[in-house]
Amino acid sequence: MRRGRLVAASAGNDLRSWAHHLPAWGCLVAAAAIVGLTLLGSGTHSLFRQALGGPEVVVLGGQLHVGAGWTWLAVGTLFIMSLTVLLEVPSRWTQLTLVRGVSRRQWVAARLAALAAGAVVYLSGLLVVMAVVAVADQPRSLVGGIGWDVGLWAVGLVGIGWFAVALRLITGEAWVAFAVPLLLLGVARFGGGAAPYLPFAQWIAALHGLPGTLSVAAGTGYVLLWTLLSGAAAFWAASGRMSEHAS
């Protein structure tokens, strides 16, 4: 019980730090603006797939071809940029945390929990914008039939955050934790036929149901596995890297 309270308190501190980080809010506002503008110029398809479904994907000659579509890439990039404050490992703060009785693994658990909460806040902000546009522009159902897709995006955002934390702890370099997820997002968007099989690309709702791609449920499971492996890697790296910062 005490361990749970310590982790929750530490996660709360991390989340408050993220919430007071002005660049994080700037990224959320920019993402919301992009989503809103996309929806205002949309056609008759699902709101969710219009705004967050990623590039258009078709099967031609038995091969997957990724077409135009920038909203998904822009929203993902802005989310990575908003994470910078949660990728920092300030030595004095870490020392104080450990002195108060939070172990290295508990510190990592709190950081992962804060990232998961931040991802939910980020996606919720985008869903609010989509709901407002739906009411103001076209009275269509926002989530009807796309609950799996919303869940997939939530897991995907958590996954990118946990992956970045794992890279930060394993390499000890914040720039690696920032640059590698951005690189993978770029490959998922421009990487050709292999792109849909990257975990990041499985967030793209428009890929589901096409020959040779995963179903929505299988895609969610695939990204969830990637997320859990990233979390496990962060715990594995906690001892060595946290020792360095706490010394």
C-alpha contacts under 8 A as a table, 3 or more apart, distances in Angstrom:
res1	aa1	res2	aa2	distance
1	M	4	G	5.13
1	M	5	R	6.37
2	R	5	R	5.11
2	R	6	L	6.23
3	R	6	L	5.12
3	R	7	V	6.21
3	R	102	V	7.73
3	R	106	Q	7.73
4	G	7	V	5.17
4	G	8	A	6.06
5	R	8	A	5.05
5	R	9	A	6.03
6	L	9	A	5.16
6	L	10	S	6.11
6	L	101	G	7.92
6	L	102	V	6.39
6	L	106	Q	7.84
7	V	10	S	5.12
7	V	11	A	5.99
7	V	102	V	7.38
7	V	106	Q	5.84
7	V	107	W	6.89
7	V	109	A	6.80
7	V	110	A	5.08
8	A	11	A	5.04
8	A	12	G	6.02
8	A	110	A	6.58
9	A	12	G	5.01
9	A	13	N	6.30
10	S	13	N	5.11
10	S	14	D	6.31
10	S	97	T	7.98
10	S	107	W	7.07
10	S	110	A	5.60
10	S	111	R	7.70
11	A	14	D	5.03
11	A	15	L	6.11
11	A	109	A	7.99
11	A	110	A	4.27
11	A	111	R	5.88
11	A	112	L	7.98
11	A	113	A	6.04
11	A	114	A	5.03
12	G	15	L	5.08
12	G	16	R	6.09
12	G	114	A	6.93
13	N	16	R	5.16
13	N	17	S	6.16
14	D	17	S	5.06
14	D	18	W	6.30
14	D	86	L	6.97
14	D	110	A	7.68
14	D	111	R	6.62
14	D	114	A	5.94
15	L	18	W	4.99
15	L	19	A	6.06
15	L	114	A	5.19
15	L	115	L	7.60
15	L	117	A	7.44
15	L	118	G	6.86
16	R	19	A	4.88
16	R	20	H	6.17
17	S	20	H	5.31
17	S	21	H	6.33
17	S	85	V	7.51
17	S	86	L	7.93
18	W	21	H	5.09
18	W	24	A	6.92
18	W	83	L	7.76
18	W	85	V	6.18
18	W	86	L	6.53
18	W	118	G	7.73
19	A	22	L	7.77
19	A	24	A	7.29
19	A	25	W	7.40
21	H	24	A	5.47
21	H	25	W	6.85
21	H	85	V	7.08
22	L	25	W	5.23
22	L	26	G	6.15
23	P	26	G	4.81
23	P	27	C	6.11
23	P	82	S	6.31
24	A	27	C	5.16
24	A	28	L	6.36
24	A	81	M	7.33
24	A	82	S	4.11
24	A	83	L	7.02
25	W	28	L	4.99
25	W	29	V	6.11
25	W	82	S	7.50
26	G	29	V	5.16
26	G	30	A	6.11
27	C	30	A	5.08
27	C	31	A	6.07
27	C	78	L	5.30
27	C	79	F	6.80
27	C	81	M	7.07
27	C	82	S	5.87
28	L	31	A	5.07
28	L	32	A	6.07
28	L	78	L	7.27
28	L	79	F	7.41
28	L	82	S	7.66
28	L	122	Y	6.47
28	L	125	G	7.42
29	V	32	A	5.07
29	V	33	A	6.13
30	A	33	A	5.08
30	A	34	I	6.25
30	A	78	L	7.75
31	A	34	I	5.12
31	A	35	V	6.18
31	A	74	A	7.28
31	A	75	V	5.31
31	A	78	L	6.62
31	A	126	L	7.36
32	A	35	V	5.09
32	A	36	G	6.02
32	A	125	G	7.01
32	A	126	L	5.42
32	A	129	V	6.34
33	A	36	G	5.05
33	A	37	L	6.12
34	I	37	L	5.26
34	I	38	T	6.12
34	I	71	T	6.73
34	I	75	V	7.80
35	V	38	T	5.08
35	V	39	L	6.22
35	V	51	A	5.45
35	V	52	L	7.69
35	V	71	T	6.82
35	V	126	L	7.03
35	V	129	V	7.41
35	V	130	M	7.34
36	G	39	L	5.21
36	G	40	L	6.18
36	G	51	A	8.00
36	G	129	V	6.28
36	G	130	M	6.70
36	G	133	V	6.84
37	L	40	L	5.12
37	L	41	G	6.43
38	T	41	G	5.42
38	T	42	S	6.12
38	T	50	Q	7.18
38	T	51	A	6.00
38	T	71	T	7.34
39	L	42	S	4.85
39	L	47	L	6.82
39	L	50	Q	6.61
39	L	51	A	6.21
39	L	130	M	7.37
39	L	133	V	7.01
40	L	133	V	7.15
40	L	137	D	7.30
42	S	45	H	7.67
42	S	50	Q	6.63
45	H	49	R	7.26
45	H	50	Q	6.60
46	S	49	R	5.34
46	S	50	Q	6.04
46	S	142	L	7.56
47	L	50	Q	5.02
47	L	51	A	6.22
47	L	130	M	7.05
47	L	134	A	7.72
47	L	142	L	6.21
48	F	51	A	5.40
48	F	52	L	5.69
48	F	53	G	6.41
48	F	130	M	7.73
48	F	142	L	6.92
48	F	143	V	7.50
48	F	146	I	7.59
49	R	52	L	5.37
49	R	53	G	3.87
49	R	54	G	7.25
49	R	205	A	6.22
49	R	206	A	6.67
50	Q	53	G	5.92
50	Q	54	G	7.90
51	A	54	G	7.57
51	A	71	T	6.30
51	A	72	W	7.10
52	L	71	T	6.46
52	L	72	W	5.03
52	L	75	V	7.90
52	L	204	I	7.35
52	L	205	A	7.56
53	G	72	W	6.43
53	G	203	W	7.66
53	G	204	I	4.94
53	G	205	A	4.53
53	G	206	A	5.41
54	G	69	G	5.76
54	G	70	W	6.95
54	G	71	T	6.60
54	G	72	W	4.52
54	G	73	L	7.06
54	G	204	I	5.00
54	G	205	A	6.82
54	G	206	A	6.57
55	P	66	V	6.30
55	P	67	G	5.66
55	P	68	A	5.25
55	P	69	G	3.84
55	P	70	W	6.69
55	P	72	W	7.26
55	P	189	R	7.47
55	P	204	I	7.52
55	P	206	A	7.29
56	E	66	V	5.90
56	E	67	G	4.82
56	E	68	A	5.89
56	E	69	G	6.29
56	E	206	A	6.49
57	V	64	L	6.70
57	V	65	H	5.62
57	V	66	V	4.62
57	V	67	G	5.82
57	V	206	A	6.55
57	V	207	L	6.23
58	V	64	L	5.81
58	V	65	H	5.46
58	V	66	V	6.82
58	V	67	G	7.80
58	V	210	L	7.84
59	V	62	G	5.87
59	V	63	Q	5.34
59	V	64	L	4.66
59	V	65	H	6.18
59	V	210	L	7.49
59	V	211	P	7.62
60	L	63	Q	5.38
60	L	64	L	6.49
60	L	65	H	6.95
63	Q	193	G	6.80
64	L	192	G	7.70
64	L	193	G	5.50
65	H	192	G	6.84
65	H	193	G	6.67
66	V	189	R	7.51
66	V	190	F	7.57
66	V	192	G	6.87
69	G	72	W	7.06
69	G	73	L	7.86
70	W	73	L	5.31
70	W	74	A	6.05
71	T	74	A	5.12
71	T	75	V	6.02
72	W	75	V	5.30
72	W	76	G	6.20
72	W	204	I	7.67
73	L	76	G	5.21
73	L	77	T	6.11
73	L	185	L	6.92
73	L	186	G	7.67
73	L	189	R	7.13
74	A	77	T	5.13
74	A	78	L	6.15
75	V	78	L	5.21
75	V	79	F	6.25
76	G	79	F	5.10
76	G	80	I	6.42
76	G	157	L	7.91
76	G	185	L	7.51
77	T	80	I	5.22
77	T	81	M	6.33
77	T	182	L	6.49
77	T	185	L	7.66
78	L	81	M	4.99
78	L	82	S	6.20
79	F	82	S	5.08
79	F	83	L	6.58
79	F	122	Y	7.60
79	F	157	L	7.88
80	I	83	L	5.32
80	I	84	T	7.33
80	I	160	I	7.68
80	I	161	G	7.49
80	I	178	F	6.92
80	I	181	P	7.50
80	I	182	L	7.37
81	M	84	T	5.95
81	M	178	F	7.53
82	S	85	V	7.38
83	L	86	L	5.40
83	L	87	L	6.44
83	L	115	L	7.95
83	L	161	G	7.26
84	T	87	L	5.17
84	T	88	E	6.76
84	T	178	F	7.47
85	V	88	E	5.54
86	L	89	V	7.98
86	L	111	R	7.36
86	L	115	L	7.32
87	L	164	A	7.44
87	L	165	V	6.16
87	L	168	R	6.75
87	L	174	A	6.56
87	L	177	A	7.59
88	E	174	A	7.01
89	V	94	T	7.13
89	V	245	H	7.43
90	P	93	W	5.54
90	P	94	T	6.17
90	P	245	H	7.47
91	S	94	T	5.06
91	S	95	Q	6.12
91	S	245	H	4.88
91	S	246	A	5.88
92	R	95	Q	5.10
92	R	96	L	6.30
92	R	246	A	7.50
93	W	96	L	5.18
93	W	97	T	6.16
94	T	97	T	5.02
94	T	98	L	6.19
94	T	242	M	7.92
94	T	245	H	6.93
94	T	246	A	6.02
95	Q	98	L	5.26
95	Q	99	V	6.15
95	Q	245	H	7.57
95	Q	246	A	4.92
95	Q	247	S	7.71
96	L	99	V	5.10
96	L	100	R	6.30
97	T	100	R	5.28
97	T	101	G	6.93
97	T	102	V	5.91
97	T	107	W	7.81
98	L	101	G	5.35
98	L	102	V	4.87
98	L	103	S	5.84
98	L	104	R	7.12
98	L	246	A	7.81
99	V	102	V	7.18
102	V	106	Q	5.81
102	V	107	W	6.27
103	S	106	Q	5.05
103	S	107	W	6.15
104	R	107	W	5.03
104	R	108	V	6.40
104	R	238	A	6.05
104	R	239	S	6.28
104	R	242	M	6.30
105	R	108	V	5.10
105	R	109	A	6.14
105	R	235	F	5.99
105	R	238	A	6.15
105	R	239	S	7.44
106	Q	109	A	4.88
106	Q	110	A	6.10
107	W	110	A	5.13
107	W	111	R	6.26
108	V	111	R	4.99
108	V	112	L	6.12
108	V	234	A	7.02
108	V	235	F	6.51
108	V	238	A	6.79
109	A	112	L	5.14
109	A	113	A	6.10
109	A	235	F	7.81
110	A	113	A	5.02
110	A	114	A	6.12
111	R	114	A	5.08
111	R	115	L	6.25
112	L	115	L	5.08
112	L	116	A	6.24
112	L	161	G	7.83
112	L	162	W	6.22
112	L	165	V	7.71
112	L	231	G	7.36
113	A	116	A	5.08
113	A	117	A	6.22
114	A	117	A	5.08
114	A	118	G	6.04
115	L	118	G	4.92
115	L	119	A	6.12
115	L	158	V	6.61
115	L	161	G	6.01
115	L	162	W	7.19
116	A	119	A	5.12
116	A	120	V	6.40
116	A	157	L	7.90
116	A	158	V	5.07
116	A	161	G	7.51
117	A	120	V	5.13
117	A	121	V	6.28
118	G	121	V	5.04
118	G	122	Y	6.12
119	A	122	Y	5.04
119	A	123	L	6.17
119	A	154	A	6.80
119	A	157	L	5.64
119	A	158	V	5.73
119	A	161	G	7.88
120	V	123	L	5.23
120	V	124	S	5.87
120	V	154	A	6.46
121	V	124	S	5.05
121	V	125	G	6.18
122	Y	125	G	5.28
122	Y	126	L	6.66
123	L	126	L	5.13
123	L	127	L	6.22
123	L	153	W	7.91
123	L	154	A	6.87
124	S	127	L	4.98
124	S	128	V	6.14
125	G	128	V	5.19
125	G	129	V	6.50
126	L	129	V	5.17
126	L	130	M	6.29
127	L	130	M	4.93
127	L	131	A	6.11
128	V	131	A	5.05
128	V	132	V	6.21
129	V	132	V	5.15
129	V	133	V	6.22
130	M	133	V	5.17
130	M	134	A	6.05
130	M	142	L	7.36
131	A	134	A	4.96
131	A	135	V	6.27
131	A	142	L	6.41
132	V	135	V	5.27
132	V	136	A	6.07
133	V	136	A	5.04
133	V	137	D	5.49
133	V	138	Q	7.36
134	A	137	D	5.41
134	A	138	Q	5.06
134	A	139	P	5.46
134	A	140	R	6.02
134	A	141	S	7.67
134	A	142	L	7.09
135	V	138	Q	6.03
135	V	139	P	5.26
135	V	140	R	7.65
136	A	139	P	7.48
141	S	144	G	5.53
143	V	146	I	5.33
143	V	147	G	5.92
143	V	150	V	7.86
144	G	147	G	6.90
145	G	148	W	7.88
146	I	149	D	5.12
146	I	150	V	6.45
147	G	150	V	5.21
147	G	151	G	6.27
148	W	151	G	5.02
148	W	152	L	6.02
148	W	216	V	6.50
148	W	217	A	7.09
148	W	220	T	7.88
149	D	152	L	4.89
149	D	153	W	6.25
149	D	203	W	7.81
149	D	205	A	6.12
149	D	216	V	6.95
150	V	153	W	5.20
150	V	154	A	6.27
151	G	154	A	5.01
151	G	155	V	6.16
151	G	220	T	7.58
152	L	155	V	5.19
152	L	156	G	5.93
152	L	203	W	6.04
152	L	216	V	7.73
152	L	219	G	7.50
152	L	220	T	5.15
152	L	223	V	7.70
153	W	156	G	4.83
153	W	157	L	6.09
153	W	203	W	5.64
154	A	157	L	5.33
154	A	158	V	6.31
155	V	158	V	5.14
155	V	159	G	5.96
155	V	220	T	7.28
155	V	223	V	6.80
155	V	224	L	6.25
155	V	227	T	7.56
156	G	159	G	4.89
156	G	160	I	6.29
156	G	200	F	6.89
156	G	203	W	6.14
156	G	223	V	6.19
156	G	224	L	7.60
156	G	227	T	7.74
157	L	160	I	5.25
157	L	161	G	6.40
158	V	161	G	5.17
158	V	162	W	6.17
158	V	227	T	7.08
159	G	162	W	5.16
159	G	163	F	5.92
159	G	223	V	7.07
159	G	224	L	7.25
159	G	226	W	6.80
159	G	227	T	4.28
159	G	228	L	7.81
159	G	230	S	7.33
160	I	163	F	5.04
160	I	164	A	6.13
160	I	181	P	6.86
160	I	200	F	7.85
160	I	227	T	7.51
161	G	164	A	5.14
161	G	165	V	6.32
162	W	165	V	5.04
162	W	166	A	6.16
162	W	227	T	6.49
162	W	230	S	5.64
162	W	231	G	5.73
162	W	234	A	7.69
163	F	166	A	5.14
163	F	167	L	6.28
163	F	177	A	7.87
163	F	181	P	7.81
163	F	227	T	6.93
163	F	230	S	4.89
163	F	231	G	7.19
164	A	167	L	5.11
164	A	168	R	6.12
164	A	177	A	4.59
164	A	178	F	6.79
164	A	181	P	6.88
165	V	168	R	4.94
165	V	169	L	6.23
165	V	177	A	6.76
165	V	234	A	6.50
166	A	169	L	5.28
166	A	170	I	5.99
166	A	177	A	7.87
166	A	230	S	5.89
166	A	231	G	6.78
166	A	233	A	5.71
166	A	234	A	4.22
166	A	237	A	7.40
167	L	170	I	5.13
167	L	171	T	5.78
167	L	172	G	7.61
167	L	173	E	7.83
167	L	176	V	6.77
167	L	177	A	5.12
167	L	234	A	7.72
168	R	171	T	5.59
168	R	172	G	5.22
168	R	173	E	5.57
168	R	174	A	5.53
168	R	176	V	6.92
168	R	177	A	5.14
169	L	172	G	5.23
169	L	173	E	7.75
169	L	234	A	6.38
169	L	237	A	5.81
169	L	238	A	6.59
169	L	241	R	5.85
169	L	242	M	7.89
170	I	233	A	7.96
170	I	234	A	7.34
170	I	237	A	5.51
170	I	241	R	7.18
171	T	176	V	7.42
172	G	241	R	6.93
173	E	176	V	5.57
173	E	177	A	6.86
174	A	177	A	5.18
174	A	178	F	6.36
175	W	178	F	4.99
175	W	179	A	5.88
176	V	179	A	5.13
176	V	180	V	5.78
177	A	180	V	6.01
177	A	181	P	6.90
178	F	181	P	6.19
178	F	182	L	6.71
179	A	182	L	5.17
179	A	183	L	6.14
180	V	183	L	4.94
180	V	184	L	6.22
181	P	184	L	5.07
181	P	185	L	6.16
182	L	185	L	5.08
182	L	186	G	6.28
183	L	186	G	5.07
183	L	187	V	6.26
184	L	187	V	4.96
184	L	188	A	6.01
184	L	200	F	7.11
185	L	188	A	4.99
185	L	189	R	6.28
185	L	200	F	6.38
185	L	201	A	7.46
186	G	189	R	5.10
186	G	190	F	5.92
186	G	191	G	7.38
187	V	190	F	5.11
187	V	191	G	4.40
187	V	195	A	6.27
188	A	191	G	5.64
188	A	195	A	4.59
188	A	196	P	6.56
188	A	198	L	6.39
188	A	200	F	6.34
188	A	201	A	4.95
189	R	192	G	7.87
189	R	195	A	6.83
189	R	201	A	7.25
190	F	195	A	7.22
191	G	194	A	6.33
191	G	195	A	4.87
192	G	195	A	5.52
193	G	196	P	6.82
194	A	197	Y	5.81
194	A	198	L	7.40
195	A	198	L	5.61
195	A	201	A	6.38
196	P	199	P	7.84
196	P	201	A	5.10
196	P	202	Q	6.20
196	P	207	L	7.45
196	P	213	T	7.25
197	Y	201	A	6.67
197	Y	202	Q	6.88
197	Y	213	T	7.71
198	L	201	A	5.31
198	L	202	Q	6.66
199	P	202	Q	5.25
199	P	203	W	7.45
199	P	222	Y	6.78
199	P	223	V	5.39
199	P	226	W	6.92
200	F	203	W	5.92
200	F	223	V	7.53
201	A	204	I	5.69
202	Q	205	A	7.47
202	Q	207	L	7.38
202	Q	214	L	7.97
202	Q	219	G	5.77
202	Q	220	T	7.74
202	Q	223	V	7.08
203	W	219	G	7.69
204	I	207	L	5.80
204	I	208	H	7.74
205	A	208	H	5.81
205	A	216	V	7.83
207	L	210	L	6.15
207	L	213	T	6.81
208	H	213	T	6.50
208	H	214	L	6.32
208	H	215	S	5.44
208	H	216	V	5.85
209	G	213	T	6.84
209	G	214	L	7.18
209	G	215	S	5.82
209	G	216	V	7.69
210	L	213	T	5.68
210	L	214	L	7.97
214	L	217	A	7.92
214	L	218	A	5.64
214	L	219	G	5.39
215	S	218	A	5.08
215	S	219	G	5.79
216	V	219	G	5.05
216	V	220	T	6.13
217	A	220	T	5.13
217	A	221	G	6.28
218	A	221	G	4.98
218	A	222	Y	6.08
219	G	222	Y	4.98
219	G	223	V	6.23
220	T	223	V	5.26
220	T	224	L	5.96
221	G	224	L	4.92
221	G	225	L	6.08
222	Y	225	L	5.22
222	Y	226	W	6.40
223	V	226	W	4.99
223	V	227	T	6.11
224	L	227	T	4.92
224	L	228	L	6.17
225	L	228	L	5.16
225	L	229	L	6.14
226	W	229	L	5.21
226	W	230	S	6.22
227	T	230	S	5.12
227	T	231	G	6.31
228	L	231	G	5.00
228	L	232	A	6.14
229	L	232	A	4.99
229	L	233	A	6.13
230	S	233	A	5.07
230	S	234	A	6.29
231	G	234	A	5.07
231	G	235	F	6.42
232	A	235	F	5.15
232	A	236	W	6.16
233	A	236	W	4.94
233	A	237	A	6.15
234	A	237	A	5.19
234	A	238	A	6.03
235	F	238	A	5.02
235	F	239	S	7.76
236	W	239	S	7.07
237	A	240	G	6.02
237	A	241	R	6.32
238	A	241	R	5.61
238	A	242	M	5.52
238	A	243	S	7.99
239	S	242	M	5.51
239	S	243	S	5.95
240	G	243	S	5.26
240	G	244	E	6.55
241	R	244	E	5.20
241	R	245	H	6.54
242	M	245	H	5.07
242	M	246	A	5.96
243	S	246	A	5.09
243	S	247	S	6.05
244	E	247	S	5.44
